[in-house]
Amino acid sequence: SASKTATSLSTTPIRRVMRMFDHAHCEADESPSIVLVDTVEDIYRAKREGKIAMVLCLEGASPLEDDVAYLRNLHRLGLRSLGLTHNWRNQLADGVLERSGGGLTHFGVDVVRECNRLGIIVDVSHLSDRGLEDVLVVSEKPIIASHSNAKAIRPHVRNLADAQIR
């Protein structure tokens, strides 16, 4: 059972992620209907057993600060998908709402490469157009846009042009 001790209202992104991951692990441990996904086989097993496959994802990589060791440790705790930005710039890249529309930083390139090595899926939803172009060049593994749609159907800043989807 999760600890019921009080937590500080003032917190950092990494502290919030550590609490969220702890909560997810406690939920998976306490629920016979949840399988915490470590590998693709866990998803297949959950389906065979009629259970819910819980995949730990992180939207916005601010908790990594400027250290890939944080990424490796989050992977050890179950991180399997990483959205590089939310709407704004962080240490990895510009988000879709940044005026500058910059791409990946040097640290962002390192993180994409480490995600590839670890088996963490790179999610480009909320990433600037230039950032998406950079990810397509850098990543040697498939990527996802988990909550982006087609701009041709719905012209929203987070949605993707047909060329980007191809």
Secondary structure, DSSP 8 states (H G I E B T S, - for coil): --------SS--HHHHHHHHHHHHHHHHHH-TTEEE-SSHHHHHHHHHTT-EEE-EEEES-GGGTT-HHHHHHHHHTTEEEEES-SSS--SS--BTT-SS-----HHHHHHHHHHHHHT-EEE-TTB-HHHHHHHHHH-SS--B-TT--BTTTS--TTSB-HHHH-
